[in-house]
Amino acid sequence: TVTHRDGRTEVWEPPHNGILLSPYRTYRWQKYVERLRADDNTGLWEPTARWVAQQAGDDVVKVVLTRTFRDVAVPGDGTARPPQGRFDFYTLELP
């Protein structure tokens, strides 16, 4: 989540456009995000948050990296789909 100086927030998502290279590009971003979320790769968190801030504009004051997850329901048991969980795992505050 990117927060701008005026208080506006937006959710940044990895690029996934284009017909010719889209499947390859999307897969590479998926693999990057998969590695980014792992606790073993904390060295990626700050540089990624700074890159996201640069992409979002000059007025960014905060970037929060968030893991989203959902428990898997047992197929056919008739229960509702479990709610999505969220966990903020890195926050970058900018001046």
C-alpha positions in Angstrom: 0.0 0.0 0.0 1.4 3.4 -1.0 0.5 6.5 1.0 0.9 9.9 -0.6 1.6 13.2 1.1 -2.0 14.3 0.8 -3.2 11.1 2.6 -4.4 9.4 -0.5 -3.6 5.6 -0.6 -3.3 3.2 -3.5 -2.5 -0.5 -3.7 0.4 -1.2 -6.0 0.4 -4.5 -8.0 3.1 -6.0 -10.2 2.7 -5.2 -13.9 0.9 -7.7 -16.0 0.1 -6.3 -19.3 0.8 -7.0 -23.0 -0.2 -9.9 -25.2 3.1 -11.1 -26.4 5.2 -11.2 -23.3 2.5 -11.1 -20.7 2.6 -14.7 -19.5 6.4 -14.6 -19.1 6.4 -11.2 -17.4 3.6 -12.2 -15.1 5.3 -15.4 -14.1 8.6 -13.6 -13.3 6.7 -11.1 -11.1 4.9 -13.9 -9.4 8.2 -15.6 -8.6 9.7 -12.3 -7.4 6.7 -11.7 -5.1 6.9 -15.2 -3.8 10.5 -14.7 -2.8 9.9 -11.2 -1.5 7.3 -12.4 1.0 9.6 -15.0 2.6 11.2 -14.1 6.0 14.5 -15.5 4.6 14.6 -12.6 2.1 14.4 -9.6 4.3 17.2 -8.0 2.3 14.7 -7.5 -0.6 12.1 -5.6 1.4 13.6 -2.1 1.6 14.9 -2.0 -2.0 11.6 -3.2 -3.3 9.6 -0.7 -1.2 11.9 2.1 -2.4 11.4 1.0 -6.0 7.6 0.9 -5.6 7.7 4.4 -4.0 9.7 5.7 -7.1 7.1 4.2 -9.4 4.2 5.8 -7.6 5.5 9.4 -7.7 7.4 12.1 -5.9 4.9 12.6 -3.1 5.0 9.1 -1.5 5.5 9.2 2.2 5.0 5.5 3.1 5.0 2.1 1.5 3.7 -1.0 3.4 4.4 -4.5 2.1 1.5 -6.8 3.0 1.1 -10.6 2.8 -2.4 -11.7 2.0 -3.5 -15.3 2.6 -6.5 -17.5 2.9 -7.1 -20.8 4.7 -8.1 -23.6 2.4 -11.6 -25.0 2.9 -12.2 -28.7 2.7 -13.7 -29.4 -0.7 -17.4 -30.4 -0.5 -17.9 -29.8 3.2 -20.4 -27.0 2.6 -18.7 -24.3 4.6 -18.3 -20.8 3.4 -15.0 -19.7 1.9 -12.7 -18.6 4.7 -12.0 -14.8 4.9 -8.8 -13.4 3.5 -6.1 -12.6 6.1 -3.6 -9.7 5.9 -0.2 -9.2 7.5 1.9 -6.1 7.1 5.5 -7.4 7.0 7.5 -4.3 6.1 6.9 -0.5 6.3 9.1 2.1 4.7 8.6 5.7 5.9 9.9 8.4 3.6 10.6 12.1 4.6 
